[in-house]
Amino acid sequence: MFQGSARRIPGAHAVMDKPRAALFNRAMFLRILLLMIAAALPASAAEKDTRCFEMRTYYAAPGKLDELLARFRDHTVALFEKHGITNIGYWVPVENTDHKLVYVIAFPSREAHDKSWKEFGADPDWQAARKASEEKGKLLTKVEAVFLNATDFSPAIQPSIAAPRVFELRTYTTTTGNLGRLQARFRDHTVALFAKHGMTNLFYWTPMADQKNADNTLVYLLAHKDADAAKASFGAFRADPVWVAAKEASEKDGGGSLTTEGGVKSEFLKATDFSPTK
């Protein structure tokens, strides 16, 4: 047993006195806490996604939807990637009476969109695929397209695959001057409450400034286990006291409902077999 003054044992430099150990533990705790907070935040909270997104809706001619899907599966999706177009997701409505295909693609910028789209259209492989697919008639009767910006509260907009799920595309039309208030309500309350009640927040967008209804539209995509789960989740969400209070406060500030009458549209979608997001 050692006697007299304490001696430092060789190799024991990692042993700290109590004050230093306390400071070290506190620093480590704060570091871990910050890492946990950062991990819980959507990617957009750290860095806003500035890409140009395009949502395109194709209406197939009667009896031609399967042929349209085959053209995307066998040719279009790969050719998009070849020309710098990022495939985000492809869906068809669960109840598809209009023979629709809805898809979202992304570009580094609007200028990049124009360049990539022009090159895609001029690609001999695309021209051949299109010609072959239309030998017995055009596949499309109508095309709708809108350019979108990611909101600052959207989770990272990137393809993902999860357990079998149904998707819900929701479009809100706001009353005059209330798009900012609606976005604030989503940013501060709705997104977190959706997650609390079992809904998966996927993507949130607003139309680019030069697009129709850019000043009053919010578009977003959720995922649910199935339609029954969606109904149960929304029921619990609407009854949540936090949501009730947030809705009441935002409508008081906005002079009434933030959305127009009939201004909340919902459509359930299922992913195609070739969709990067399933």
Summary of the structure (lengths in Angstrom):
residues: 278
radius of gyration: 25.4
end to end distance: 68.1
largest distance: 100.7
contacts: 791
relative contact order: 0.16
helix: 41%
strand: 27%
